[in-house]
Amino acid sequence: MDTTKKFANQIFLSLFMTKTGAYTEEEFDTAYDTFKQNGKPLIYTYFKDAQISTTKVNLNDLQSLRAFQDKLKAKGHFWTEYNSTEHPKQHFRDQIDKLLDEGKI
């Protein structure tokens, strides 16, 4: 079976750094509502803890990110913080392996 088809509609993965766009938030809301109804897709959310230039960063972008994080907290949705690209890659691989071992995907 094609791996892409096997995971289609079963996992929602999102990574953030300095902002959250309206479409991304809408996609998350759709995935979250579907998960609440059906138990899928499983939702994995990652936020990068990055050093940013305070003179170059867009304050509205950062506010959108913080508001989205607050929204996730209110929903009881936990996210994973990361510093390098290797961390979410390994974490997600571990999660996929666990789900495969448990027969959930």
C-alpha positions in Angstrom: 0.0 0.0 0.0 1.2 3.5 -0.9 2.4 5.2 2.3 0.8 8.5 1.4 -2.6 6.9 1.0 -2.1 4.9 4.2 -1.7 8.1 6.2 -4.2 10.3 4.3 -6.8 11.8 6.6 -5.2 10.1 9.7 -2.6 12.7 10.7 -2.6 16.5 10.8 0.9 17.9 11.2 1.7 21.6 11.7 4.9 23.5 12.4 5.1 27.1 13.4 7.9 29.6 14.0 6.9 33.3 14.1 3.3 33.5 12.9 0.0 31.7 12.4 -2.0 32.5 9.3 -5.7 32.5 9.0 -5.8 29.6 6.6 -3.5 27.5 8.8 -5.8 28.2 11.8 -8.8 27.2 9.7 -7.2 24.0 8.7 -6.3 23.2 12.4 -9.9 24.0 13.4 -11.2 21.6 10.8 -8.8 18.8 11.8 -9.6 19.4 15.5 -13.4 19.3 15.0 -13.0 16.1 12.9 -10.8 14.6 15.6 -13.4 15.4 18.2 -16.1 13.6 16.1 -14.1 10.7 14.7 -10.9 10.3 16.7 -8.9 11.1 13.6 -6.9 12.8 12.3 -4.3 12.6 15.0 -2.9 16.1 15.5 0.8 16.9 15.9 1.7 20.6 16.5 5.2 21.9 16.8 6.4 25.4 17.7 10.0 26.4 17.1 11.7 28.2 19.9 13.8 30.5 17.7 16.0 33.5 18.3 14.5 36.3 16.4 15.6 39.9 15.7 13.3 42.2 17.7 13.9 45.0 15.2 12.9 42.9 12.2 10.1 40.7 13.5 6.5 41.7 12.8 4.7 42.2 16.1 1.3 41.2 14.6 2.8 37.9 13.4 4.0 37.2 17.0 0.7 38.2 18.4 -1.1 35.8 16.0 1.2 33.0 17.2 0.7 33.7 20.9 -3.1 33.9 20.3 -3.1 30.6 18.5 -1.1 29.0 21.4 -3.6 30.4 23.9 -6.4 28.9 21.8 -4.7 25.5 21.8 -4.3 25.7 25.6 -8.0 26.5 26.0 -8.8 23.4 23.9 -6.5 21.2 26.0 -4.3 20.5 23.0 -0.6 20.1 23.8 2.2 21.0 21.4 5.8 20.1 21.2 8.5 22.9 21.3 11.6 22.4 19.2 14.9 24.2 18.7 16.3 22.3 15.6 14.8 20.5 12.6 16.1 17.2 13.9 13.9 17.3 17.0 10.4 17.3 15.4 11.6 14.9 12.7 12.7 12.4 15.4 9.7 13.0 17.6 7.3 12.5 14.7 9.2 9.3 13.5 8.8 7.9 17.1 5.1 8.7 17.1 4.6 7.0 13.7 6.5 4.0 14.9 4.4 3.8 18.1 1.1 4.2 16.1 2.2 1.4 13.7 3.2 -0.9 16.5 -0.2 -0.3 18.2 -2.0 -0.9 14.8 -3.6 2.5 14.9 -2.4 3.4 11.4 
